[in-house]
């Protein structure tokens, strides 16, 4: 039976006491996420306002005196919407494989949640989309990018795991003939967490982006391994044990030996632990053994050499485990251990301060039970 006890919970640099069932969910408190993202509602119409002078000059010459402030705002909103639906910038990393190189950042209103690498693979008969982005707005732009390259039907939308920056765009791809594909545990994870994610990111991203986010879980489920055929192009999908999350899935394109690693591979962006540290370390050798020439990481460059790109992540996770075990052995309380573990890696990773303490907290809660 799970053990019910009072535990310290470390969220964004603050310590709280919760009464939780072990193993505890490794998500920050709802209230802590809300405090992490201060409200900036006074700029929710900043983009529309920026467009207004341009509209006044160009339209005013034709319709001088006829437009009200309301109509100008309406046209500004229309212009903004058209910009959002412009094709997402993608690059071809291998024949028929296109990837959007995302920025390394937290999800915000300004970046529309577009912080994860997303892409698509084109076969002779159809297309598979790999992750849909951090908002429906990004999803629509990814769809536009597909349509800018090919008119072939999108047969599959594959989610590599359940995090918002990878699944919030799913609703943009709901259409007849399109199947959503994911880890066998993904439907339950989305059912349990999507409303929490929507609420947690509403303050950072705003109502306009979050209101249209819907939970679109997969119906084609991968328990161990599955092969999808896009027409003379086979994709090998593999479900992994709990590591980065408990819903991790990789996609291997046999034609080009390209691996979409999802967030089992972080490059430049500090790895984020939301599953099991020992599980992640335990699958490293098996993951590295995949006969890929290149990989598309969930975060970082759009394409990296494989398996060389895995080494920095492995080093970070090994150091985190080593440091946390040492702190536990010394009897260091969770809060102090979270501040100390992994600090030797700080200069090697972007967003280290945003995620390392949270990683150390999750690692402590896992490893103290060894």
C-alpha positions as CSV (number, residue, x, y, z in Angstrom):
1,X,0.0,0.0,0.0
2,X,1.2,3.6,-0.6
3,X,2.5,5.4,2.4
4,X,0.7,8.5,3.6
5,X,3.0,11.0,5.2
6,X,3.9,14.6,5.4
7,X,6.5,15.5,2.8
8,X,8.4,18.6,1.8
9,X,7.5,19.8,-1.7
10,X,9.9,22.1,-3.5
11,X,8.3,24.4,-6.1
12,X,10.1,27.1,-7.9
13,X,12.4,27.8,-5.0
14,X,9.8,27.6,-2.3
15,X,9.3,24.9,0.2
16,X,5.8,23.6,1.2
17,X,4.5,20.8,3.3
18,X,1.9,18.6,1.8
19,X,0.2,15.5,2.9
20,X,0.5,13.2,-0.2
21,X,0.4,9.6,-1.1
22,X,3.7,8.0,-2.2
23,X,4.9,8.0,-4.8
24,X,3.9,11.6,-5.1
25,X,3.2,13.3,-8.4
26,X,6.2,15.3,-9.6
27,X,4.3,18.4,-10.6
28,X,4.6,21.7,-8.9
29,X,1.8,23.0,-6.8
30,X,-1.0,24.8,-8.8
31,X,-0.6,27.8,-6.6
32,X,3.2,27.8,-7.1
33,X,2.9,27.8,-10.9
34,X,0.5,30.7,-10.6
35,X,3.0,32.7,-8.6
36,X,5.8,31.8,-10.9
37,X,4.1,33.6,-13.8
38,X,3.1,37.1,-12.7
39,X,0.1,38.6,-14.5
40,X,0.8,41.0,-17.4
41,X,-2.8,41.4,-18.5
42,X,-2.2,45.1,-19.3
43,X,-0.4,44.1,-22.5
44,X,-2.9,41.5,-23.8
45,X,-3.8,43.7,-26.7
46,X,-0.2,45.0,-27.3
47,X,0.1,43.3,-30.7
48,X,-3.2,44.7,-31.9
49,X,-2.3,48.2,-30.7
50,X,1.1,48.0,-32.6
51,X,-0.7,47.2,-35.8
52,X,-3.1,50.2,-35.6
53,X,-0.8,53.0,-36.9
54,X,-0.1,50.9,-40.1
55,X,-3.8,50.3,-40.6
56,X,-4.6,54.0,-40.0
57,X,-2.1,55.1,-42.7
58,X,-3.0,52.6,-45.4
59,X,-6.8,52.3,-45.0
60,X,-7.3,56.0,-44.1
61,X,-6.3,57.1,-47.5
62,X,-9.2,55.1,-49.0
63,X,-11.8,55.3,-46.3
64,X,-10.8,58.5,-44.5
65,X,-13.3,59.5,-41.9
66,X,-15.4,56.3,-42.3
67,X,-13.6,54.0,-39.9
68,X,-14.4,54.0,-36.2
69,X,-11.9,52.9,-33.6
70,X,-13.8,49.7,-33.2
71,X,-13.4,48.8,-36.9
72,X,-9.7,49.5,-36.8
73,X,-9.3,47.2,-33.8
74,X,-11.3,44.6,-35.7
75,X,-9.0,44.8,-38.7
76,X,-6.0,44.7,-36.4
77,X,-7.2,41.5,-34.8
78,X,-7.7,40.1,-38.3
79,X,-4.2,41.0,-39.3
80,X,-2.8,39.4,-36.1
81,X,-4.8,36.2,-36.8
82,X,-3.4,35.9,-40.3
83,X,0.1,36.3,-38.9
84,X,-0.4,33.6,-36.4
85,X,-1.6,31.2,-39.1
86,X,1.4,31.9,-41.3
87,X,3.3,28.6,-41.9
88,X,5.7,27.7,-39.0
89,X,9.3,28.0,-40.2
90,X,10.7,24.5,-40.8
91,X,13.8,23.1,-42.3
92,X,14.5,19.8,-44.0
93,X,16.9,17.8,-41.9
94,X,16.7,14.6,-44.1
95,X,14.8,13.8,-47.3
96,X,11.1,14.2,-46.5
97,X,11.6,15.2,-42.9
98,X,10.9,18.7,-41.8
99,X,11.5,20.2,-38.3
100,X,10.7,23.5,-36.6
101,X,13.8,24.7,-34.6
102,X,12.2,26.0,-31.4
103,X,13.7,28.6,-29.1
104,X,14.9,27.5,-25.7
105,X,12.5,29.3,-23.4
106,X,9.6,28.9,-21.0
107,X,6.1,29.0,-22.5
108,X,4.7,32.5,-22.7
109,X,2.0,34.5,-24.5
110,X,4.6,36.1,-26.7
111,X,6.1,32.8,-28.0
112,X,2.7,31.1,-28.2
113,X,4.2,28.1,-26.3
114,X,6.4,27.3,-29.3
115,X,9.4,26.0,-27.3
116,X,9.6,22.4,-28.4
117,X,10.9,21.0,-31.7
118,X,8.0,19.7,-33.8
119,X,8.0,18.3,-37.3
120,X,6.5,16.0,-39.9
121,X,7.5,13.1,-42.2
122,X,6.2,12.7,-45.7
123,X,5.7,9.3,-47.3
124,X,4.5,8.4,-50.8
125,X,0.9,8.2,-49.6
126,X,0.6,10.3,-46.5
127,X,2.1,12.4,-43.7
128,X,2.9,11.9,-40.0
129,X,3.1,14.9,-37.7
130,X,5.4,14.5,-34.7
131,X,4.1,16.6,-31.8
132,X,1.9,19.6,-32.3
133,X,3.4,22.4,-30.2
134,X,2.5,24.5,-27.1
135,X,-0.8,26.0,-28.4
136,X,-3.5,25.5,-31.0
137,X,-2.1,28.7,-32.6
138,X,1.2,26.9,-33.1
139,X,-0.6,23.8,-34.2
140,X,-2.3,25.7,-37.0
141,X,1.0,27.2,-38.1
142,X,2.5,23.7,-38.2
143,X,-0.5,22.5,-40.3
144,X,0.1,25.5,-42.6
145,X,3.8,24.4,-42.9
146,X,2.7,20.9,-43.9
147,X,0.4,22.3,-46.5
148,X,3.1,24.6,-47.9
149,X,5.2,21.5,-48.7
150,X,2.6,18.8,-49.6
151,X,-1.1,18.2,-50.1
152,X,-0.9,14.5,-49.0
153,X,-3.3,13.6,-46.2
154,X,-2.1,13.8,-42.6
155,X,-2.6,10.2,-41.6
156,X,-1.1,10.2,-38.2
157,X,-0.4,12.8,-35.4
158,X,2.2,11.2,-33.0
159,X,2.7,12.7,-29.5
160,X,6.0,11.8,-27.9
161,X,4.7,12.4,-24.4
162,X,2.1,14.4,-22.5
163,X,3.8,17.7,-21.7
164,X,1.9,20.9,-22.8
165,X,4.6,22.1,-25.2
166,X,4.1,18.9,-27.2
167,X,0.3,18.4,-27.1
168,X,-1.4,21.7,-26.7
169,X,-1.6,22.0,-30.5
170,X,-3.4,18.7,-31.0
171,X,-6.8,20.3,-31.7
172,X,-5.5,22.0,-34.8
173,X,-5.2,18.5,-36.4
174,X,-8.5,17.0,-35.6
175,X,-9.9,15.9,-39.0
176,X,-11.5,12.9,-40.6
177,X,-9.0,10.3,-41.5
178,X,-6.3,11.5,-39.0
179,X,-5.4,9.2,-36.1
180,X,-3.7,10.3,-33.0
181,X,-0.9,8.0,-31.8
182,X,0.9,7.8,-28.4
183,X,2.2,5.7,-25.6
184,X,-0.3,3.3,-24.0
185,X,-0.3,5.4,-20.8
186,X,-0.8,8.7,-22.6
187,X,-4.7,8.8,-22.6
188,X,-4.8,8.4,-18.8
189,X,-2.0,10.9,-18.3
190,X,-3.8,13.5,-20.4
191,X,-7.1,12.8,-18.6
192,X,-5.5,13.4,-15.3
193,X,-3.3,16.4,-16.1
194,X,-4.7,18.4,-19.0
195,X,-7.0,20.6,-16.9
196,X,-4.2,21.2,-14.5
197,X,-1.9,22.2,-17.3
198,X,-4.5,24.5,-18.9
199,X,-5.1,26.3,-15.5
200,X,-1.4,26.5,-14.7
201,X,-0.4,28.0,-18.0
202,X,-3.3,30.4,-18.4
203,X,-1.5,33.2,-16.5
204,X,1.7,32.8,-18.5
205,X,0.0,32.5,-21.9
206,X,-3.4,34.3,-21.6
207,X,-7.0,33.3,-22.1
208,X,-6.9,33.7,-25.9
209,X,-4.3,30.9,-26.3
210,X,-5.5,28.6,-23.5
211,X,-9.3,28.8,-24.2
212,X,-8.9,26.9,-27.5
213,X,-6.7,24.1,-26.0
214,X,-8.6,20.8,-25.9
215,X,-7.5,17.4,-24.7
216,X,-7.1,15.2,-27.8
217,X,-5.8,11.9,-26.6
218,X,-4.4,9.2,-28.8
219,X,-6.7,6.3,-30.0
220,X,-3.9,4.3,-31.6
221,X,-1.8,3.2,-28.6
222,X,1.8,1.8,-28.5
223,X,2.4,-0.6,-25.7
224,X,5.9,-1.7,-26.8
225,X,6.5,-1.2,-30.5
226,X,4.5,-0.4,-33.6
227,X,5.2,0.2,-37.3
228,X,3.3,2.8,-39.2
229,X,3.6,2.9,-43.1
230,X,3.2,6.3,-44.8
231,X,3.6,4.6,-48.2
232,X,7.0,3.1,-48.9
233,X,8.2,4.7,-45.7
234,X,8.1,2.8,-42.4
235,X,8.1,4.5,-39.0
236,X,9.1,2.4,-36.0
237,X,7.4,3.7,-32.8
238,X,8.6,2.6,-29.4
239,X,7.1,3.1,-26.0
240,X,9.6,3.4,-23.1
241,X,9.4,2.8,-19.4
242,X,9.1,5.8,-17.1
243,X,12.1,8.2,-17.7
244,X,11.6,11.8,-18.7
245,X,7.9,11.1,-18.2
246,X,5.8,8.0,-17.9
247,X,4.5,8.4,-21.5
248,X,7.8,8.7,-23.5
249,X,7.7,7.5,-27.1
250,X,10.3,7.7,-29.9
251,X,9.8,7.6,-33.7
252,X,12.5,6.1,-36.0
253,X,12.3,6.7,-39.7
254,X,13.9,3.7,-41.4
255,X,14.3,5.4,-44.8
256,X,16.8,8.0,-43.5
257,X,17.8,6.5,-40.1
258,X,16.4,9.6,-38.3
259,X,15.2,9.3,-34.8
260,X,12.6,11.7,-33.3
261,X,13.7,11.3,-29.7
262,X,11.2,13.6,-28.1
263,X,12.2,14.7,-24.6
264,X,14.3,11.6,-24.0
265,X,16.9,13.8,-25.6
266,X,17.7,17.4,-24.5
267,X,20.4,19.4,-26.1
268,X,21.4,22.9,-24.8
269,X,18.1,23.0,-22.7
270,X,18.7,21.4,-19.3
271,X,17.0,18.0,-19.1
272,X,13.7,18.0,-17.2
273,X,12.9,15.1,-14.9
274,X,9.2,14.4,-14.6
275,X,9.3,10.5,-14.5
276,X,12.0,8.4,-12.9
277,X,15.7,9.2,-12.8
278,X,16.8,5.6,-12.5
279,X,14.5,4.7,-15.3
280,X,16.0,7.4,-17.6
281,X,19.5,6.3,-16.8
282,X,18.6,2.7,-17.1
283,X,17.4,3.1,-20.7
284,X,20.4,5.1,-21.9
285,X,22.4,2.2,-23.4
286,X,19.3,0.8,-25.1
287,X,18.4,4.2,-26.5
288,X,21.9,4.8,-27.8
289,X,21.9,1.4,-29.5
290,X,19.2,2.6,-32.0
291,X,20.9,2.6,-35.4
292,X,20.1,6.2,-36.2
293,X,22.5,8.6,-38.1
294,X,20.8,11.7,-36.7
295,X,18.3,12.6,-34.0
296,X,15.7,15.3,-33.5
297,X,15.8,16.3,-29.9
298,X,12.7,17.6,-28.1
299,X,14.6,20.7,-27.3
300,X,17.8,22.1,-28.9
301,X,19.0,22.0,-32.5
302,X,16.7,20.5,-35.1
303,X,19.1,17.7,-35.9
304,X,22.1,16.3,-34.0
305,X,24.6,13.4,-34.5
306,X,23.5,10.2,-32.9
307,X,24.3,8.8,-30.4
308,X,27.0,11.4,-29.6
309,X,24.4,14.0,-28.7
310,X,23.2,11.8,-25.8
311,X,26.5,12.1,-23.8
312,X,25.9,15.5,-22.2
313,X,22.4,14.6,-21.0
314,X,23.7,11.3,-19.6
315,X,26.5,13.1,-17.8
316,X,24.0,15.6,-16.2
317,X,21.6,12.9,-15.0
318,X,24.5,10.8,-13.6
319,X,25.9,13.8,-11.8
320,X,22.4,14.6,-10.4
321,X,22.0,11.1,-9.1
322,X,25.4,11.1,-7.6
323,X,25.0,14.4,-5.8
324,X,21.5,13.6,-4.5
325,X,22.6,10.2,-3.2
326,X,25.5,12.0,-1.4
327,X,23.1,14.5,0.2
328,X,20.7,11.8,1.3
329,X,23.6,9.9,2.9
330,X,24.6,13.0,4.8
331,X,21.1,13.4,6.0
332,X,20.7,16.8,4.2
333,X,17.0,17.9,4.2
334,X,15.3,18.0,0.9
335,X,15.3,21.8,0.5
336,X,19.0,22.1,1.1
337,X,19.8,19.1,-1.1
338,X,17.7,20.6,-4.0
339,X,19.8,23.8,-3.9
340,X,23.1,21.9,-3.9
341,X,22.7,18.9,-6.2
342,X,23.9,19.3,-9.8
343,X,25.3,22.8,-9.5
344,X,28.5,21.8,-11.2
345,X,26.5,21.5,-14.4
346,X,25.1,25.0,-14.3
347,X,27.3,26.6,-17.0
348,X,26.6,23.8,-19.5
349,X,22.8,24.2,-19.8
350,X,20.2,26.9,-20.6
351,X,17.3,27.3,-18.2
352,X,19.4,25.6,-15.5
353,X,18.0,27.8,-12.7
354,X,14.5,27.3,-13.8
355,X,14.6,23.5,-13.7
356,X,17.6,22.0,-11.8
357,X,16.2,22.4,-8.3
358,X,12.9,20.8,-9.4
359,X,14.9,17.9,-10.9
360,X,16.9,17.5,-7.7
361,X,13.7,17.5,-5.7
362,X,12.2,14.7,-7.9
363,X,15.4,12.8,-7.7
364,X,15.6,13.1,-3.9
365,X,12.0,11.9,-3.5
366,X,12.8,8.9,-5.7
367,X,16.3,8.0,-4.4
368,X,15.5,8.3,-0.7
369,X,13.4,5.2,-1.0
370,X,16.2,3.0,-2.4
